[in-house]
Amino acid sequence: MRITEVEPILLRGAGHYGSTAGAEEASDNADWQLLIRVATDDGLEGWADVETLAPAAVAIVAGKGMQLLGFRTLADLLVGQDPMDVEALWDRLYVGTAYYGRRGIAMHCISAVDNCLWSIRAEAAGISLAKLLGGRRRERVMAYASTLFRDTPDGMAAAARDYAGKGYRAVKFGWGVFGADDGRDRELVAAARDALGPDRHLMVDPGWYPAGRGETGPHRSRREAMALCQWLADYNVTWVEDFIHPERVADYAAVRAASPVPIAAGEQLATVWDFERYLDAGCLDFVQPDLSRCGGLTVARQVAQMAERHGLDLVPHSWLTHLLTGYSLQLLATMARAPFVEFNVSQGALTRGITHAAFSLDADGMVAIPDTPGIGVTVDRDFIAAHRVPNAEILS
């Protein structure tokens, strides 16, 4: 079997990212979405989503590269190769893009391609990805509703009651207006905790470049980060997430050592080496690789093993389409411990329409993990065709 095509597919929607004042659902990146499709001469295809600067990503995947190694495009590096050699192809892509990549957009694209290759490998074997990765240890996992902070305490309370009424046993509020006003921040968290009650999990994602501080900062100081953790402990949060500049490893380690609440982060990290730095320094209680950013499943598998050695829980960051949810669930199925899966309840029409699959909660607030060949998620080709922006238009 050989790879015949590596295709970036950019979709355009009419939605807008943002939170709301009331209980109405917030919206994710509902204006643009990039997909990657990898095709083989046996007719197998892998699909993956990726959240990045899409026009540049299209050029990285299928634009015009250079002959010199380190400046190649992903399609140049992959077409004609055996898709079963997933780990070897990861190394080929990493070295082949080394002079302009190693992190950022190039790594985001490598992540999506890597996920596609793992899906193809599982489909070729006729088994689920979890079985290919070593076997299923569970059939379902608890989902937490992942959304944005509402603008008012009343809106927070109404939204929290709505998620509880739908059966969620855990809810994460993030970003939105949080960080612009310390007093309001506390009121918003208090309203959510009161509405959820004491028996449901509440996670808080303040963002590492907080609202109201502009594009240049200032970012939270170590003292401010510690103070945030101190008052969040009053509301029994399950974790506080990704609230320190991702390059400040020493700050994460210092805050985690003193924090009364668990610390979660990892969505901004890429490659095993980034995660090694964080885990060896003692930065985290929950490790959150994003399979569309970290380097794909090839990297996430190694991070999961690393987390287990350190006695930490891994919960993938998966606030995107159900393709990413599907990949994350397959990884979680293989792990010794898997407390949660992130469930993007803020999907707009664009991210929601890409797949046919609609994961749903059972009576216990859990989501079933598919056990069909591949990841158990299929794309809606008609929807994709209707929202596609031609690559020629992007690359011209």
Summary of the structure (lengths in Angstrom):
residues: 396
radius of gyration: 20.4
end to end distance: 32.5
largest distance: 60.3
contacts: 1455
relative contact order: 0.16
helix: 39%
strand: 18%
